[in-house]
């Protein structure tokens, strides 16, 4: 099953045809719930209300998304940071990316280091979230990965499943042929010639500085923000694909890898992630057992 959401394509595949309708229902449920909780381009979303008022009561879904974002930040020493929204706005990412990409240029404003996840306080007893002054959240990346994991976990109770949204993938079970075969690409449009890897019960995520890029202040900029500076990451790697136990964790480390720079292989290995890193010149590096002899599609 192919679908579109948040300006991206997605895929849902089940091992058993008997459970496709159930899988589609869980997909629809979680996409709607995450969208209402975490879509900063919706005025009625929970994250928009929190950003506007600095304090908000959390639904169960929004609380889960915020806890996930904080955990992703902690796992990556703050580099996968949910508080980078002011930096993104300074670069002109103030609307859906399709509209941003059509804009010829944007007069960027000054950026500053992000406050970090410590600027978000969660009162889990009262189910209230509070932001420090000046803090605003963008949950786009971690919430997308969370949605993928949630759908996969629900469907896995009945059958093996593959769920993918915009390159974020979660698989449960061993797949139709003993493993799930996943194409790896740093482009939104697949050619059919991408290398493939086989995985079981895992998450795979790709982050790239080349996919969501636009012009601001006469320069090419992108959405991977280094929270230490508030500016787009300038590391040696332009694409990072990471495989680990969940899509949320894979996404967090794929994002951080583009900011860690030359230290990325070390940190990824320490986190027991498998990874494929691509430099600007197209050369590849592999970490933690990622297959060097990737199969051609």
C-alpha positions as a Markdown table, in Angstrom:
| # | Residue | x | y | z |
|---|---|---|---|---|
| 1 | Unk | 0.0 | 0.0 | 0.0 |
| 2 | Unk | 1.3 | 3.4 | -1.0 |
| 3 | Unk | 0.2 | 6.7 | 0.6 |
| 4 | Unk | 1.1 | 10.3 | 0.9 |
| 5 | Unk | 1.4 | 12.4 | 4.1 |
| 6 | Unk | 3.1 | 15.6 | 5.2 |
| 7 | Unk | 4.4 | 16.2 | 1.7 |
| 8 | Unk | 6.1 | 12.8 | 1.6 |
| 9 | Unk | 5.4 | 9.3 | 0.2 |
| 10 | Unk | 4.9 | 6.3 | 2.4 |
| 11 | Unk | 4.6 | 2.5 | 2.2 |
| 12 | Unk | 2.7 | -0.1 | 4.3 |
| 13 | Unk | 3.3 | -3.8 | 3.7 |
| 14 | Unk | 2.1 | -6.7 | 5.8 |
| 15 | Unk | 3.3 | -10.3 | 5.7 |
| 16 | Unk | -0.3 | -11.5 | 5.9 |
| 17 | Unk | -2.9 | -10.3 | 3.4 |
| 18 | Unk | -5.6 | -11.0 | 6.0 |
| 19 | Unk | -4.4 | -8.1 | 8.2 |
| 20 | Unk | -4.0 | -5.4 | 5.6 |
| 21 | Unk | -7.3 | -3.7 | 6.6 |
| 22 | Unk | -6.2 | -3.7 | 10.3 |
| 23 | Unk | -2.8 | -2.3 | 9.3 |
| 24 | Unk | -4.4 | 0.5 | 7.2 |
| 25 | Unk | -6.7 | 1.4 | 10.1 |
| 26 | Unk | -3.8 | 1.7 | 12.6 |
| 27 | Unk | -1.9 | 3.7 | 10.1 |
| 28 | Unk | -4.8 | 6.2 | 9.7 |
| 29 | Unk | -5.3 | 6.4 | 13.4 |
| 30 | Unk | -1.7 | 7.2 | 14.3 |
| 31 | Unk | -1.1 | 9.6 | 11.3 |
| 32 | Unk | -4.2 | 11.6 | 12.4 |
| 33 | Unk | -3.1 | 11.6 | 16.1 |
| 34 | Unk | 0.5 | 12.6 | 15.4 |
| 35 | Unk | -0.6 | 15.3 | 13.0 |
| 36 | Unk | -3.0 | 16.9 | 15.4 |
| 37 | Unk | -0.4 | 16.7 | 18.2 |
| 38 | Unk | 2.8 | 17.6 | 16.4 |
| 39 | Unk | 2.2 | 19.5 | 13.1 |
| 40 | Unk | 3.6 | 23.0 | 13.6 |
| 41 | Unk | 1.9 | 24.1 | 10.3 |
| 42 | Unk | -1.6 | 23.5 | 11.8 |
| 43 | Unk | -2.8 | 26.4 | 14.0 |
| 44 | Unk | -5.0 | 23.9 | 16.0 |
| 45 | Unk | -2.2 | 21.4 | 16.7 |
| 46 | Unk | -1.0 | 21.0 | 20.3 |
| 47 | Unk | 2.6 | 22.0 | 19.4 |
| 48 | Unk | 1.4 | 25.2 | 17.8 |
| 49 | Unk | -0.6 | 26.1 | 20.9 |
| 50 | Unk | 2.3 | 25.2 | 23.2 |
| 51 | Unk | 4.7 | 27.4 | 21.0 |
| 52 | Unk | 2.2 | 30.3 | 21.1 |
| 53 | Unk | 1.4 | 30.2 | 24.8 |
| 54 | Unk | 4.4 | 28.6 | 26.4 |
| 55 | Unk | 2.3 | 26.2 | 28.4 |
| 56 | Unk | -0.3 | 23.6 | 27.5 |
| 57 | Unk | -2.1 | 20.5 | 28.7 |
| 58 | Unk | -0.9 | 17.4 | 26.9 |
| 59 | Unk | -2.9 | 14.7 | 25.3 |
| 60 | Unk | -1.5 | 11.2 | 25.7 |
| 61 | Unk | -0.2 | 11.3 | 22.1 |
| 62 | Unk | 1.5 | 14.7 | 22.5 |
| 63 | Unk | 3.0 | 13.7 | 25.8 |
| 64 | Unk | 4.5 | 10.6 | 24.2 |
| 65 | Unk | 5.9 | 12.7 | 21.4 |
| 66 | Unk | 7.5 | 15.2 | 23.7 |
| 67 | Unk | 9.0 | 12.4 | 25.9 |
| 68 | Unk | 10.3 | 10.8 | 22.7 |
| 69 | Unk | 11.9 | 14.1 | 21.6 |
| 70 | Unk | 13.6 | 14.7 | 24.9 |
| 71 | Unk | 14.9 | 11.1 | 25.0 |
| 72 | Unk | 16.3 | 11.6 | 21.4 |
| 73 | Unk | 18.1 | 14.7 | 22.5 |
| 74 | Unk | 19.6 | 13.0 | 25.5 |
| 75 | Unk | 20.7 | 10.0 | 23.5 |
| 76 | Unk | 22.6 | 12.2 | 21.1 |
| 77 | Unk | 24.2 | 14.7 | 23.6 |
| 78 | Unk | 21.6 | 17.3 | 22.5 |
| 79 | Unk | 22.3 | 17.2 | 18.8 |
| 80 | Unk | 18.9 | 15.9 | 17.8 |
| 81 | Unk | 17.2 | 18.9 | 19.4 |
| 82 | Unk | 13.5 | 19.6 | 19.4 |
| 83 | Unk | 14.1 | 23.3 | 20.2 |
| 84 | Unk | 15.5 | 24.4 | 16.9 |
| 85 | Unk | 12.4 | 26.0 | 15.6 |
| 86 | Unk | 13.6 | 29.7 | 16.0 |
| 87 | Unk | 16.7 | 28.7 | 13.9 |
| 88 | Unk | 14.5 | 27.2 | 11.2 |
| 89 | Unk | 12.2 | 30.3 | 11.2 |
| 90 | Unk | 15.3 | 32.5 | 10.8 |
| 91 | Unk | 16.2 | 30.6 | 7.7 |
| 92 | Unk | 12.7 | 30.9 | 6.3 |
| 93 | Unk | 11.2 | 27.5 | 7.1 |
| 94 | Unk | 8.0 | 29.0 | 8.2 |
| 95 | Unk | 5.5 | 27.1 | 6.0 |
| 96 | Unk | 5.2 | 23.7 | 4.2 |
| 97 | Unk | 8.4 | 22.8 | 2.5 |
| 98 | Unk | 6.8 | 22.8 | -0.9 |
| 99 | Unk | 6.1 | 26.5 | -0.5 |
| 100 | Unk | 9.5 | 27.2 | 1.0 |
| 101 | Unk | 11.3 | 25.5 | -1.9 |
| 102 | Unk | 9.4 | 27.6 | -4.5 |
| 103 | Unk | 10.5 | 30.9 | -2.9 |
| 104 | Unk | 13.4 | 32.3 | -4.9 |
| 105 | Unk | 15.2 | 33.6 | -1.8 |
| 106 | Unk | 14.6 | 34.6 | 1.7 |
| 107 | Unk | 16.3 | 37.4 | 3.7 |
| 108 | Unk | 17.5 | 35.4 | 6.7 |
| 109 | Unk | 17.7 | 36.8 | 10.2 |
| 110 | Unk | 20.4 | 36.2 | 12.8 |
| 111 | Unk | 20.4 | 32.7 | 14.4 |
| 112 | Unk | 21.4 | 31.8 | 17.9 |
| 113 | Unk | 22.2 | 28.5 | 19.6 |
| 114 | Unk | 19.1 | 26.6 | 20.6 |
| 115 | Unk | 18.2 | 26.4 | 24.3 |
| 116 | Unk | 18.1 | 22.6 | 24.2 |
| 117 | Unk | 15.6 | 20.1 | 25.6 |
| 118 | Unk | 16.2 | 21.3 | 29.2 |
| 119 | Unk | 14.1 | 24.3 | 28.2 |
| 120 | Unk | 11.1 | 22.0 | 27.9 |
| 121 | Unk | 9.6 | 20.9 | 31.2 |
| 122 | Unk | 7.1 | 18.1 | 31.4 |
| 123 | Unk | 4.8 | 17.7 | 34.4 |
| 124 | Unk | 3.7 | 14.1 | 33.8 |
| 125 | Unk | 1.4 | 14.1 | 36.8 |
| 126 | Unk | -0.6 | 17.1 | 35.7 |
| 127 | Unk | 0.0 | 16.3 | 32.0 |
| 128 | Unk | 1.3 | 19.9 | 31.4 |
| 129 | Unk | 4.2 | 21.0 | 29.2 |
| 130 | Unk | 6.0 | 24.3 | 29.9 |
| 131 | Unk | 8.5 | 26.1 | 27.7 |
| 132 | Unk | 11.2 | 28.4 | 28.9 |
| 133 | Unk | 10.9 | 32.0 | 27.5 |
| 134 | Unk | 12.1 | 32.1 | 23.9 |
| 135 | Unk | 11.9 | 28.3 | 23.4 |
| 136 | Unk | 9.8 | 26.9 | 20.5 |
| 137 | Unk | 9.5 | 23.3 | 19.4 |
| 138 | Unk | 9.8 | 21.6 | 16.0 |
| 139 | Unk | 8.9 | 17.9 | 16.4 |
| 140 | Unk | 8.8 | 17.1 | 12.7 |
| 141 | Unk | 11.6 | 14.6 | 12.5 |
| 142 | Unk | 11.2 | 12.7 | 15.8 |
| 143 | Unk | 7.4 | 12.7 | 15.5 |
| 144 | Unk | 7.5 | 11.1 | 12.0 |
| 145 | Unk | 9.8 | 8.4 | 13.2 |
| 146 | Unk | 7.5 | 7.9 | 16.3 |
| 147 | Unk | 4.5 | 7.5 | 14.0 |
| 148 | Unk | 6.3 | 4.8 | 12.0 |
| 149 | Unk | 7.2 | 2.8 | 15.2 |
| 150 | Unk | 3.7 | 3.1 | 16.7 |
| 151 | Unk | 2.0 | 1.8 | 13.6 |
| 152 | Unk | 4.5 | -1.1 | 13.3 |
| 153 | Unk | 4.2 | -2.0 | 17.0 |
| 154 | Unk | 0.4 | -2.1 | 16.8 |
| 155 | Unk | 0.3 | -4.2 | 13.6 |
| 156 | Unk | 3.1 | -6.6 | 14.8 |
| 157 | Unk | 0.6 | -8.0 | 17.4 |
| 158 | Unk | -1.0 | -9.7 | 14.4 |
| 159 | Unk | 1.5 | -10.0 | 11.6 |
| 160 | Unk | 4.9 | -8.9 | 10.4 |
| 161 | Unk | 4.9 | -5.4 | 8.9 |
| 162 | Unk | 7.0 | -2.8 | 7.1 |
| 163 | Unk | 6.0 | 0.9 | 7.6 |
| 164 | Unk | 7.9 | 3.7 | 5.8 |
| 165 | Unk | 7.3 | 7.5 | 5.7 |
| 166 | Unk | 9.8 | 9.7 | 3.9 |
| 167 | Unk | 12.7 | 7.3 | 4.3 |
| 168 | Unk | 12.0 | 6.5 | 8.0 |
| 169 | Unk | 11.3 | 2.7 | 8.2 |
| 170 | Unk | 10.2 | 0.3 | 10.9 |
| 171 | Unk | 10.0 | -3.4 | 10.3 |
| 172 | Unk | 8.6 | -6.1 | 12.6 |
| 173 | Unk | 8.9 | -9.8 | 11.9 |
| 174 | Unk | 11.1 | -11.5 | 9.4 |
| 175 | Unk | 9.4 | -10.4 | 6.2 |
| 176 | Unk | 7.9 | -12.4 | 3.3 |
| 177 | Unk | 11.3 | -13.9 | 2.3 |
| 178 | Unk | 12.9 | -14.3 | 5.7 |
| 179 | Unk | 13.9 | -10.6 | 5.9 |
| 180 | Unk | 12.7 | -7.2 | 4.8 |
| 181 | Unk | 14.6 | -5.7 | 1.9 |
| 182 | Unk | 14.9 | -1.9 | 2.1 |
| 183 | Unk | 16.1 | 0.4 | -0.6 |
| 184 | Unk | 18.5 | 3.1 | 0.7 |
| 185 | Unk | 18.5 | 6.6 | -0.9 |
| 186 | Unk | 19.0 | 10.2 | -0.1 |
| 187 | Unk | 16.5 | 11.3 | -2.7 |
| 188 | Unk | 12.7 | 11.8 | -2.4 |
| 189 | Unk | 12.2 | 10.2 | -5.8 |
| 190 | Unk | 13.4 | 6.6 | -6.1 |
| 191 | Unk | 14.9 | 5.4 | -9.4 |
| 192 | Unk | 14.7 | 1.6 | -8.7 |
| 193 | Unk | 18.4 | 1.2 | -8.8 |
| 194 | Unk | 19.1 | 2.0 | -5.2 |
| 195 | Unk | 21.2 | -0.4 | -3.1 |
| 196 | Unk | 19.2 | -2.6 | -0.7 |
| 197 | Unk | 19.8 | -4.0 | 2.7 |
| 198 | Unk | 17.9 | -6.8 | 4.6 |
| 199 | Unk | 16.7 | -6.2 | 8.1 |
| 200 | Unk | 14.4 | -7.8 | 10.7 |
| 201 | Unk | 12.7 | -6.2 | 13.7 |
| 202 | Unk | 14.5 | -2.9 | 13.4 |
| 203 | Unk | 14.3 | 0.7 | 12.5 |
| 204 | Unk | 16.2 | 2.4 | 9.6 |
| 205 | Unk | 16.3 | 6.2 | 9.0 |
| 206 | Unk | 18.1 | 8.5 | 6.6 |
| 207 | Unk | 19.0 | 12.1 | 7.1 |
| 208 | Unk | 20.4 | 14.3 | 4.3 |
| 209 | Unk | 21.4 | 17.9 | 3.9 |
| 210 | Unk | 20.4 | 17.6 | 0.2 |
| 211 | Unk | 16.7 | 16.7 | 0.3 |
| 212 | Unk | 15.1 | 19.7 | 2.2 |
| 213 | Unk | 17.3 | 22.6 | 1.0 |
| 214 | Unk | 16.4 | 26.1 | -0.2 |
| 215 | Unk | 18.0 | 29.5 | -0.6 |
| 216 | Unk | 18.1 | 32.1 | 2.2 |
| 217 | Unk | 20.3 | 35.2 | 2.4 |
| 218 | Unk | 21.8 | 34.3 | -1.0 |
| 219 | Unk | 23.1 | 30.9 | 0.3 |
| 220 | Unk | 21.9 | 27.4 | 0.0 |
| 221 | Unk | 20.6 | 26.2 | 3.4 |
| 222 | Unk | 19.0 | 23.1 | 4.7 |
| 223 | Unk | 16.9 | 21.8 | 7.6 |
| 224 | Unk | 19.6 | 19.9 | 9.6 |
| 225 | Unk | 20.3 | 22.5 | 12.3 |
| 226 | Unk | 23.4 | 22.4 | 14.5 |
| 227 | Unk | 21.8 | 23.4 | 17.8 |
| 228 | Unk | 25.1 | 24.6 | 19.1 |
| 229 | Unk | 25.2 | 27.4 | 16.6 |
| 230 | Unk | 21.6 | 27.7 | 15.3 |
| 231 | Unk | 22.9 | 27.3 | 11.7 |
| 232 | Unk | 22.7 | 24.5 | 9.2 |
| 233 | Unk | 25.1 | 21.7 | 9.9 |
| 234 | Unk | 28.4 | 22.0 | 7.9 |
| 235 | Unk | 29.9 | 18.6 | 8.6 |
| 236 | Unk | 31.8 | 16.4 | 6.0 |
| 237 | Unk | 28.8 | 14.0 | 5.6 |
| 238 | Unk | 25.8 | 14.9 | 3.5 |
| 239 | Unk | 23.8 | 11.7 | 4.1 |
| 240 | Unk | 23.6 | 9.3 | 7.0 |
| 241 | Unk | 21.5 | 6.1 | 7.1 |
| 242 | Unk | 21.3 | 4.4 | 10.4 |
| 243 | Unk | 19.9 | 1.0 | 11.5 |
| 244 | Unk | 19.1 | 0.1 | 15.1 |
| 245 | Unk | 16.4 | -1.3 | 17.3 |
| 246 | Unk | 13.7 | 1.4 | 16.6 |
| 247 | Unk | 13.0 | 4.1 | 13.9 |
| 248 | Unk | 13.0 | 6.8 | 16.6 |
| 249 | Unk | 16.5 | 5.9 | 17.7 |
| 250 | Unk | 17.7 | 5.5 | 14.1 |
| 251 | Unk | 16.4 | 8.9 | 13.2 |
| 252 | Unk | 18.0 | 10.6 | 16.2 |
| 253 | Unk | 21.4 | 9.1 | 15.4 |
| 254 | Unk | 21.1 | 9.8 | 11.6 |
| 255 | Unk | 20.4 | 13.5 | 12.4 |
| 256 | Unk | 23.3 | 13.7 | 14.9 |
| 257 | Unk | 25.7 | 12.0 | 12.5 |
| 258 | Unk | 25.5 | 14.9 | 10.1 |
| 259 | Unk | 26.4 | 17.3 | 13.0 |
| 260 | Unk | 29.1 | 15.2 | 14.7 |
| 261 | Unk | 31.3 | 15.5 | 11.6 |
| 262 | Unk | 34.4 | 13.4 | 11.6 |
| 263 | Unk | 33.5 | 11.9 | 15.0 |
| 264 | Unk | 30.3 | 10.4 | 13.7 |
| 265 | Unk | 31.6 | 6.9 | 13.1 |
| 266 | Unk | 33.0 | 6.7 | 16.6 |
| 267 | Unk | 29.7 | 7.9 | 18.3 |
| 268 | Unk | 27.6 | 5.6 | 16.0 |
| 269 | Unk | 29.8 | 2.6 | 16.9 |
| 270 | Unk | 29.6 | 3.4 | 20.6 |
| 271 | Unk | 25.8 | 3.5 | 20.3 |
| 272 | Unk | 25.9 | 0.1 | 18.6 |
| 273 | Unk | 24.3 | 1.4 | 15.4 |
| 274 | Unk | 25.0 | 0.2 | 11.9 |
| 275 | Unk | 25.4 | 3.1 | 9.5 |
| 276 | Unk | 26.1 | 4.2 | 6.0 |
| 277 | Unk | 27.7 | 7.6 | 5.6 |
| 278 | Unk | 28.2 | 9.5 | 2.4 |
| 279 | Unk | 30.6 | 12.5 | 2.0 |
| 280 | Unk | 30.1 | 15.4 | -0.4 |
| 281 | Unk | 32.4 | 13.7 | -3.0 |
| 282 | Unk | 30.2 | 10.6 | -3.0 |
| 283 | Unk | 32.6 | 8.4 | -1.1 |
| 284 | Unk | 31.0 | 6.0 | 1.4 |
| 285 | Unk | 31.9 | 4.9 | 4.9 |
| 286 | Unk | 30.3 | 2.0 | 6.8 |
| 287 | Unk | 29.9 | 1.6 | 10.5 |
| 288 | Unk | 28.9 | -1.3 | 12.8 |
| 289 | Unk | 28.3 | -4.1 | 10.4 |
| 290 | Unk | 26.5 | -2.3 | 7.6 |
| 291 | Unk | 27.1 | -4.5 | 4.6 |
| 292 | Unk | 29.8 | -3.0 | 2.4 |
| 293 | Unk | 28.6 | -5.1 | -0.6 |
| 294 | Unk | 25.2 | -3.6 | -0.7 |
| 295 | Unk | 22.9 | -5.5 | -3.1 |
| 296 | Unk | 21.8 | -3.6 | -6.2 |
| 297 | Unk | 18.1 | -3.3 | -6.7 |
